[in-house]
Amino acid sequence: MKPKKYKILITGALGHIGSHLIRNLDRSMVHNVILLDNLESQRFPSLYNLPKGFNFKFIKEDILTADFDKYLKGVDAVIHLAAITDAEKSKQIPELVEAVNYEGLKRVADACLKAKACLFFPSTTSIYGSQASLVDETCKELKPQSPYAETKLNSEKYLQGLKRRGLKFVVCRFGTIFGHSVGMRYDTAVNKFTWQASTGQPITVWKTAWNQKRPYLYLGDAARAINFVLKKNLFNGEIYNVVTKNFTVENVVKTIQKFVPKLAVDYVDSAIMNQLSYEVDDSKFRKLGFKPTGDLKKGIGEKFASLNGILR
């Protein structure tokens, strides 16, 4: 059977994930693409040189005020990427994070239900918090350590409530994103370390984090996961962990040292250091046929290649 071809709307389309996704959509699955972004981040370059073969339409709108009844006409699926994603800084602006990440999700989800559009929601593995053993989607002791993670978990619960009313959606708990995109952000560990190393700065490592494990997701794998969901029409109301691999900070630093051998390391305190080591099992998603292709050296190498002109 020929796979369904989608008309999609992407919120936060110009951000870190979105700017990469819109350049790596599966042409066999998608043709019409509505890009919705409030441009608060001023990521205008994310719109430059978009790939041919798609019918792109850009809408400058905020998810808290957008008329989704109008924008979702004829839309088959919404990829909801709009969010405040800096976990550490989210502690300083909890009310804003609640408004954008939770109330914004509610507006999008309600509109999808009304329009009978499917919804892809990227949650986060950060909702697991400190865990003593390998965790999967059945984990009941969830310990979000930041307003960012809390709003993602509350959003998951809201979607479960809409499942009973007929909303078709899927939740993918993404590991921490690493890898190059036009709409880069540098608040996540690997990207921040790479930027610091590229500009001759010492990288700043949290004091107790050297051997702590975290789940990471290569940006290319994130885009492939979204394409995979569209191809499989996987809007079944399930939750899936999506991870390239679990890495320690030591793994990350030693990989960066392959590109910058004389790397300097400074040890600092962090506002969220109570989020200790945890490792995530993503076998549920892999069993469907998804295989990550990224790795640390590949993702870090892409970033260094893009910053080659200033690499010290």
C-alpha positions as CSV (number, residue, x, y, z in Angstrom):
1,M,0.0,0.0,0.0
2,K,1.3,3.4,-0.9
3,P,2.2,5.5,2.2
4,K,0.0,8.5,3.0
5,K,1.3,11.9,1.7
6,Y,0.9,14.6,4.4
7,K,0.1,18.3,4.5
8,I,1.8,19.3,7.7
9,L,2.2,22.3,10.0
10,I,5.3,22.7,12.1
11,T,5.3,25.0,15.1
12,G,8.6,26.5,16.1
13,A,9.7,25.6,12.6
14,L,12.8,27.8,12.6
15,G,14.4,26.5,15.8
16,H,17.2,24.0,16.4
17,I,15.2,20.9,15.5
18,G,12.8,22.6,13.1
19,S,15.4,24.3,10.9
20,H,17.0,20.9,10.4
21,L,13.8,19.0,9.9
22,I,12.5,21.3,7.2
23,R,15.6,20.5,5.2
24,N,15.3,16.8,5.7
25,L,11.6,16.0,5.3
26,D,10.8,12.9,3.3
27,R,9.6,14.0,-0.1
28,S,7.7,10.8,-0.6
29,M,5.7,11.6,2.5
30,V,5.3,15.3,2.6
31,H,4.5,18.0,0.0
32,N,2.7,21.0,1.6
33,V,4.5,22.4,4.7
34,I,3.3,25.3,6.8
35,L,6.1,26.8,8.9
36,L,4.8,28.7,12.0
37,D,7.2,30.6,14.2
38,N,7.0,33.8,16.1
39,L,10.6,34.8,15.1
40,E,11.4,35.8,18.7
41,S,14.8,34.1,18.3
42,Q,15.4,36.1,15.1
43,R,16.4,32.9,13.2
44,F,15.7,34.4,9.8
45,P,18.5,32.4,8.2
46,S,16.4,29.2,8.9
47,L,14.3,30.3,6.0
48,Y,17.1,30.7,3.5
49,N,17.7,28.2,0.7
50,L,15.0,25.8,1.6
51,P,15.0,22.5,-0.4
52,K,13.0,22.3,-3.6
53,G,10.2,19.8,-4.1
54,F,8.0,21.2,-1.3
55,N,5.3,23.8,-1.1
56,F,6.5,25.8,1.9
57,K,4.4,28.6,3.5
58,F,5.7,30.7,6.3
59,I,3.4,32.3,9.0
60,K,4.8,34.6,11.6
61,E,2.6,33.7,14.6
62,D,2.8,32.8,18.2
63,I,1.2,29.6,19.4
64,L,-0.4,31.5,22.3
65,T,-2.4,33.7,19.9
66,A,-2.5,31.9,16.6
67,D,-5.8,31.2,15.0
68,F,-5.3,27.4,14.6
69,D,-8.9,26.9,13.3
70,K,-7.8,28.8,10.2
71,Y,-4.3,27.4,9.9
72,L,-5.2,23.8,10.3
73,K,-7.7,23.6,7.5
74,G,-6.7,20.7,5.3
75,V,-3.7,19.9,7.6
76,D,-3.1,16.2,8.2
77,A,-0.5,16.4,11.0
78,V,1.1,19.0,13.3
79,I,4.7,18.7,14.4
80,H,4.7,20.7,17.6
81,L,8.3,21.9,18.2
82,A,7.5,25.3,19.7
83,A,8.8,25.5,23.3
84,I,11.1,27.1,25.7
85,T,13.8,24.4,26.0
86,D,16.6,25.7,28.1
87,A,16.2,23.5,31.2
88,E,18.5,25.5,33.5
89,K,17.2,28.9,32.6
90,S,13.6,27.7,32.9
91,K,14.0,27.9,36.7
92,Q,14.3,31.7,36.3
93,I,11.1,32.1,34.2
94,P,8.7,29.3,35.4
95,E,5.6,31.3,34.6
96,L,6.6,31.9,31.0
97,V,7.7,28.3,30.5
98,E,4.3,27.2,31.9
99,A,2.5,29.5,29.4
100,V,4.5,28.6,26.3
101,N,5.2,24.9,26.9
102,Y,1.9,23.8,28.6
103,E,-0.8,26.3,27.7
104,G,0.6,26.4,24.2
105,L,0.5,22.7,23.9
106,K,-3.1,22.7,25.1
107,R,-4.1,25.2,22.4
108,V,-2.4,23.2,19.7
109,A,-3.8,19.8,20.9
110,D,-7.3,21.2,21.2
111,A,-7.1,22.6,17.7
112,C,-5.8,19.2,16.3
113,L,-8.7,17.4,18.0
114,K,-11.2,19.8,16.5
115,A,-9.6,19.7,13.0
116,K,-9.1,15.9,13.2
117,A,-5.3,16.4,12.6
118,C,-2.7,14.1,14.0
119,L,-0.2,15.5,16.5
120,F,3.5,14.7,17.0
121,F,4.7,15.9,20.4
122,P,8.4,15.8,21.3
123,S,8.6,15.4,25.1
124,T,11.9,14.9,26.8
125,T,13.9,12.1,28.6
126,S,14.6,14.8,31.3
127,I,11.3,13.9,32.9
128,Y,13.0,10.7,34.3
129,G,15.3,12.7,36.5
130,S,17.7,10.8,38.8
131,Q,17.3,7.1,38.4
132,A,19.3,4.2,39.9
133,S,18.8,1.8,36.9
134,L,18.0,1.7,33.2
135,V,14.5,3.2,32.7
136,D,11.9,2.8,29.9
137,E,8.5,4.2,29.2
138,T,6.9,2.0,32.0
139,C,8.8,4.0,34.7
140,K,6.3,5.3,37.3
141,E,8.8,7.2,39.5
142,L,9.2,10.2,37.2
143,K,11.3,13.0,38.7
144,P,11.4,16.1,36.5
145,Q,14.1,18.5,37.8
146,S,13.2,21.7,36.0
147,P,10.1,23.7,35.0
148,Y,10.9,22.7,31.4
149,A,10.7,19.0,32.2
150,E,7.6,19.5,34.4
151,T,5.7,21.2,31.6
152,K,6.6,18.4,29.2
153,L,5.3,15.8,31.7
154,N,2.1,17.8,32.3
155,S,1.7,18.1,28.5
156,E,1.9,14.3,28.2
157,K,-0.8,13.9,30.8
158,Y,-3.0,16.4,29.0
159,L,-2.6,14.5,25.7
160,Q,-3.6,11.3,27.4
161,G,-6.8,13.0,28.5
162,L,-7.5,13.9,24.9
163,K,-6.8,10.4,23.7
164,R,-10.2,9.3,25.2
165,R,-11.8,12.0,23.1
166,G,-10.3,10.8,19.9
167,L,-7.1,12.8,19.4
168,K,-4.6,10.9,17.3
169,F,-1.1,11.7,18.6
170,V,2.3,10.2,19.5
171,V,4.7,11.3,22.2
172,C,8.5,10.9,21.6
173,R,10.7,11.5,24.6
174,F,13.8,12.9,22.9
175,G,17.2,12.6,24.5
176,T,19.3,15.8,24.7
177,I,19.8,17.0,21.2
178,F,23.3,17.4,19.7
179,G,24.4,18.2,16.1
180,H,24.5,21.0,13.7
181,S,21.6,23.0,12.3
182,V,21.0,26.4,10.8
183,G,18.9,27.4,13.8
184,M,21.5,26.3,16.4
185,R,21.1,26.8,20.1
186,Y,23.9,26.3,22.6
187,D,22.3,25.7,26.0
188,T,22.7,21.9,25.7
189,A,25.9,20.2,26.9
190,V,27.5,18.9,23.7
191,N,26.7,22.0,21.6
192,K,27.8,24.3,24.4
193,F,31.1,22.5,24.9
194,T,31.7,22.5,21.1
195,W,31.1,26.2,20.9
196,Q,33.5,26.9,23.8
197,A,36.2,24.7,22.4
198,S,35.8,26.3,18.9
199,T,36.4,29.8,20.3
200,G,39.3,28.9,22.4
201,Q,37.4,29.0,25.7
202,P,37.8,26.3,28.4
203,I,34.7,24.1,28.5
204,T,32.7,24.3,31.7
205,V,31.8,21.0,33.3
206,W,29.5,20.5,36.3
207,K,31.6,19.4,39.2
208,T,30.0,16.0,39.9
209,A,29.0,15.2,36.3
210,W,32.1,13.6,34.9
211,N,30.9,10.0,35.1
212,Q,27.2,10.7,35.0
213,K,25.3,9.2,32.1
214,R,22.6,11.0,30.1
215,P,20.6,10.0,27.0
216,Y,21.5,12.0,23.9
217,L,19.8,12.2,20.5
218,Y,21.7,13.2,17.3
219,L,19.8,15.9,15.4
220,G,19.7,13.8,12.2
221,D,18.1,10.9,14.2
222,A,15.5,13.3,15.6
223,A,14.5,14.3,12.0
224,R,14.5,10.7,10.9
225,A,12.3,9.7,13.9
226,I,9.7,12.3,12.8
227,N,9.8,11.1,9.2
228,F,9.5,7.5,10.6
229,V,6.3,8.4,12.5
230,L,4.8,10.0,9.4
231,K,5.7,7.0,7.3
232,K,4.3,4.5,9.8
233,N,1.3,6.7,10.5
234,L,2.3,6.1,14.1
235,F,-0.3,8.4,15.8
236,N,-1.4,5.7,18.2
237,G,-1.4,7.6,21.5
238,E,1.8,5.8,22.7
239,I,4.9,7.1,24.3
240,Y,8.4,6.3,22.9
241,N,11.9,7.0,24.1
242,V,14.0,8.2,21.2
243,V,17.8,8.1,21.9
244,T,20.9,7.7,19.8
245,K,22.9,6.6,22.8
246,N,23.5,7.2,26.5
247,F,26.8,9.0,27.0
248,T,28.9,10.2,30.0
249,V,30.3,13.7,30.2
250,E,33.7,12.0,29.9
251,N,32.6,10.5,26.6
252,V,31.7,13.9,25.3
253,V,34.9,15.7,26.5
254,K,37.2,13.0,25.1
255,T,35.4,13.1,21.7
256,I,35.9,16.9,21.6
257,Q,39.6,16.4,22.4
258,K,39.9,14.5,19.2
259,F,39.3,17.8,17.4
260,V,40.9,20.1,20.0
261,P,43.7,18.2,21.7
262,K,44.7,21.1,24.0
263,L,41.2,21.5,25.3
264,A,41.0,23.2,28.7
265,V,38.3,22.2,31.2
266,D,36.9,24.3,34.1
267,Y,34.7,22.7,36.7
268,V,31.6,24.7,37.8
269,D,28.5,24.5,39.9
270,S,25.0,24.2,38.2
271,A,21.5,25.1,39.3
272,I,20.3,21.7,38.4
273,M,23.0,19.5,39.7
274,N,20.5,17.5,41.7
275,Q,19.6,15.8,38.4
276,L,22.0,12.9,38.7
277,S,22.9,10.1,36.3
278,Y,20.3,8.2,34.4
279,E,20.2,5.9,31.5
280,V,17.2,5.4,29.1
281,D,16.1,2.3,27.2
282,D,14.7,3.1,23.8
283,S,14.1,-0.5,22.6
284,K,10.3,0.1,22.3
285,F,10.8,2.5,19.4
286,R,13.7,0.5,17.8
287,K,11.5,-2.7,17.8
288,L,9.2,-0.8,15.3
289,G,12.2,-0.7,12.8
290,F,13.8,2.6,13.7
291,K,17.6,2.5,13.8
292,P,19.6,5.6,14.9
293,T,22.6,6.4,12.6
294,G,24.3,9.2,14.5
295,D,27.2,9.1,16.9
296,L,29.1,11.6,19.0
297,K,32.1,12.0,16.7
298,K,29.8,12.6,13.7
299,G,27.7,15.2,15.5
300,I,30.6,17.0,17.0
301,G,32.6,16.9,13.8
302,E,29.7,18.6,11.9
303,K,29.7,21.5,14.4
304,F,33.5,21.9,14.2
305,A,33.4,21.8,10.4
306,S,30.8,24.6,10.4
307,L,33.0,26.7,12.7
308,N,36.3,25.8,11.0
309,G,37.0,29.5,10.2
310,I,37.3,30.4,13.8
311,L,38.5,27.1,15.2
312,R,41.6,27.6,17.4
